[in-house]
Amino acid sequence: MSQQQYLMAVDAGTGSVRAVLFDTAGTQLGCVQQEWEHREDPRFPGSMDFDWVHNWKLASDCIRGVLEQTSIPAEQVAAVSTTCMREGIVLYDKAGQEIWACANVDARSTDEVEQLIRMNPELERSVYLESGETFALGALPRLLWVKNKMPDIYEKTHRLGMFNDWLVYKLTGVLAVEPSNGSTTGIFHLERRQWEPSISQRCGLRADIFPPVLECGTVAGAVNEQGARQTGLAPGTPVVVGGGDAQLGSIGVGVVQPGQAAVFGGSFWQYEFNTDSGKTDPQCRVRVNCHAVPNVWQYEALAFQPGLVMRWFRDGFCQLEQQQGKKEGADPYYLMDQQAAGVPAGSHGMLCAFSDVMNFIQWKHASPTFTNFALDPEKFNRYTFYRAILENAALITKGHLELVHEATGNLPEEIVFAGGASKSPLWCQILSDVLELPVRVPVVNEATALGAAILAGYGVGIYADLTQAAEALVQWDQVYQPNQDNRKVYRDLYEKWRKVYAAQLALCDQKLTKNMWIAPGL
C-alpha cells in the first residue's frame, strides 16, 4: 500500500456519541465525543425519545472533529464501522424518512406488556425460546404501543431499524439490520440469524416492516455524496456492518471464540459467555443474543446498576475523598480503594442487596439495603460499606456464571474484565477471589470502538481473519489470580447473600418495601 491506512468507529452510546480513529495496529489515535440526552415526552411517562435530527448533527460533527483532531486526510480512512446501544429502534416511512424512534431503556409500554400477557400467558415464553428475548427489553411491546397510541405512525411505517444501522443509513443510504443488534428486538430467529416475522404476527403486529439482514463484518455500501458533505469523510469510503455495543466490546477484548467470557463493568454489568449455538435456556432466565462474530452466540446476564450504586455512594458519603482528590489530583475511587483494601474479605459479614441475579422471565430487584452490620465504627465505617458494594457486584457475577453454567453446561477458564470498574485493582482482585478464576484486564479503554474498527478492517480485507485479528490486537494490562485464603469466605458469603436477597424480594412482594426495578407488567 502506498500510504498509511486508518479505521474509524462511530459509537452511538446511551449517554453520548463518539467517533474514534485507529491505525491498523489497533492504536487509538483520536476520539471526539458529544453527550446527548433522550428526553421523556411529557404525555407518555417512562418514554425515552430519540431526536434523530439533532443526534445525527452531533454524530457527523464527531466524525468531522476526529479527522480535524488527528489531521488525517479523509482519503486515508480505509473503512468505517458503527456500534450502538442496543434495543433502541427507529421507524422509517416509505420515502426512507425517520418517523419515530426510542432509546434503549424506554419504558412507556407497560400497558402493552400486560396486553400481550392477557392475549396469551404463554406467549412471552414461546417468544423467548425462539428469539432469546422477553418483553422486558425487546421491541414487541414498543411496536404495539405505537400501534395503540400513534396509529398514524404505525400505518406509515415501512421499515424498522436499530441505531447502528441508522448510522450506516445516514452515511450510505443503505438500510439493513445485522444479527447482533437485530436479535435484541425479540423478532429474530436466533439459530438462523434472520427475522422471524411469525413472532410479530403472533403478537398482532405487522410482518412486512423488516429490512434485509447483513452479517456483521460485510460491506454495507460506501459513503455517498450527502454523507461525505455532512461528515467530511471521502465519498466512496467503504462502510462495514458493525454491531451492538456488548458484542463489539467482546471483539475489542478478544472474546471471540466459543467458551470465552467477559464482564463489562459500567453503569450496568454485562456477563457475556460465547457459545457455538443459539439454543436458549429452557427456564427463560438469561438473555441469548447473536454475537457479532458469525456462527457464535452469547448468553448475556445483566446486573442492574453496580456502577450507578458506586456513584451514589461516592456522591452521598465520600465528600472527604472528593475534596482530597481535587486537592491531590487523585480519583476519589482510588482513595476509597486504598482504605477499603484494609477491610477483611467479606466485610466482617456485612451484606448488601441491589441487583439480583438475572431472571429474564420474572425480572425484578429488591429494595436497596445493607444488613448484618454492628454499631462498631472501627469495623463498620464507610470503607466497609464501600467494600461491601464491590463484593456485592462480584457476588451477582458469580450468580450469573452459575446461571449460564446451568443453562449451557459450560464454565469459562478465565474472565476478561473491561470497562470503568476494571480500573480498580481492588475490584479486579475481589472479582477473581469470588469467581475463583483468573481475571484478565485489557489495556484498551475504548473496547467497543476497537471492536468496530476491527470489523471495519476485516470487512475491507486488511485483516484476513476476524478472530485472529481480535486476538492479535488486544494488549493486556494485568492478570489477577484468586487468593486461596479468601475462597471459603466468599463461598460462605455467597450462600448467605442468596438467602438474604430472597427474603428482601419477599418484602417487596408483600409491598412492605419498593423494588429497585421491576419489569413492565410484573
Secondary structure by P-SEA (a helix, b strand, c coil): ccbbbbbbbbbbcccccbbbbbcccccccbbbbbbbbbccccccccbbbbbaaaaaaaaaaaaaaaaaaacccccccccccccccccbbbbbcccccccccccccccccaaaaaaaaaaccaaaaaaaacccccccccaaaaaaaaaaccaaaaaaccccccaaaaaaaaaccbbbbcccccccccccccccccccaaaaaaacccccccccccccccccccccaaaaaaccccccccccccccaaaaaaaaacccccccbbbbbccbbbbbbbbccccccccccbbbbbcccccccccccccccaaaaaaaaaacccaaaaaaaaaacccaaaaaaaaacccccccccccccccccccccccccccccccccccccccccaaaaaaaaaaaaaaaaaaaaaaaaaaccccccbbbbbccccccaaaaaaaaaaacbbbbbbcccaaaaaaaaaaaaaaacccccaaaaaaaaccccbbbbbcccaaaaaaaaaaaaaaaaaaaaaaaaacccccccccccc
